[in-house]
Amino acid sequence: METQRGGGGSVDLDDTRLEALDPQPLLTRDYETRPSLVYERLRQQHGPVAPVDLLGVPAWLVLGYRESLQVLQNDDAWPKGLENWRARSEGRVPADWPLGPSLEVNHILIQGGPGYRPLRTAWDVALKPFQDPRHPQAKRLKGAVTAYADELITLVGQGGATGLADLSAQFSRPLPLMVASHLLGFPGSQGDDALMDMWRVLDAGPDAEAALERLLATLAELAALKLQKPGDDFPSYLLAAHPDLSLDHLARELFMLLGMTSDHVGILISNTVVEVISGEGSVRASLSAGMVRETMNRVVMRKPPLVNFVPRFAAEDTPLGNYTIRAGDPVWVSPGAAHADPLFAGHVASGTTISTRAHLSWGAGPRQCPARELASTVAAAGVGRLFERFDHLDLALPADQLPWRSSPFMRGLRSLPVRYELAAAPAGPPADGPAPEVAAEVLPDPSARQRSSLWRYLTGLIRGGR
């Protein structure tokens, strides 16, 4: 029996099984408020890979940077796909497990097996027009982001040229949802009910299950519409690249795009805003110099929106860290923990606006996020426009008192209260921003906005003084 001493003591590489370790719950109050402390405690006790309890289900959490790369870069040894999960196949995952619904919606983020490669190829083809800056659709998308950002900022300004606002609820969260609606090709504001349901699903409240059913039904209707009348949008491009997709399968892929671009990008926008407002003068200077992307890189290293990736599974018994991971065991890579690994953190210079791009916020290896450039573009354009339209933005709470919300996957601010002062007159579109006809094309007419459930919600925030 081989034994190795790691960060937390002696563990058996051959005989230790996940089920016998009695792992401690990961999602505690400490995890919600200070996840870095939880990661460090696990690292000290177990080394770079630790057993944890995820709402009643045992799993391995990968804390080490090197070990994370080992898993992410070898899709054969560590495949995705719930069919590879031994405990699930043996009926040991509770039917009412809270994370079950989000993992059972089988889409590109979850899927394994031979169907993944053609699906990923189709995703790359469908996203290219929006991610390649030379393509007209990418230019139109950037114009749409600026137009939506201006619309949201103007709505905030209805509460006064100076005042208080919650930039999370009034800007960071709705902006990527509006952009996602544009990508999906929803006519006018018809997708707003779907966007509100996406929020309900992401917030995992008591109405999340019903919202998910409505959302998937709405996306299936949209998929059927695009099959009959293709347009210059993501669903049409995906169908053209993968014509064998069923409408049900296409709806699941659209759900993935809507969910990931909305929550991930919204958190990234909020975190970057906090970094700029509360950072040193060099951070503000870098933003004014056009280095929004570098500021975002530093943000995702220290506060990645996606703190734990969806699970992979050991294809066979494999040593990882101080343990042997048994075939079929679930393995969750944690970029949030990996970025705090001294092996990674020790090589990131402090006090500089230039950051490393070796972070894992978008994954690594063959399954790196296909929409990373799209998400970065939306976040950067939104943050840039925000600081162009406001003369002053200050946090209404100390940075260390901002309220956070954590889930097994994401970590972001519950709210971002700020004191603001709008510029004396709305700034004109940036040199590479939208032509006036682009804004006229992407924005619904005012009467449609007034009927929109999303707009009624956002207007209510102003009237409520929140």
Helices and strands as residue ranges (DSSP letters): E 3-6, E 9-12, G 18-20, E 24-25, H 29-33, H 35-46, E 49-54, E 57-62, H 65-72, G 82-84, H 86-89, H 100-104, H 116-131, H 136-157, E 162-166, H 167-167, I 168-172, H 174-184, H 192-203, H 208-228, H 234-241, H 247-259, I 260-264, H 265-278, H 281-288, H 292-302, E 312-313, E 318-320, E 323-325, E 330-333, H 335-338, H 342-345, G 365-367, H 372-389, E 390-395, G 399-401, E 404-406, E 411-413, E 417-422, H 436-442, H 446-451, H 453-463
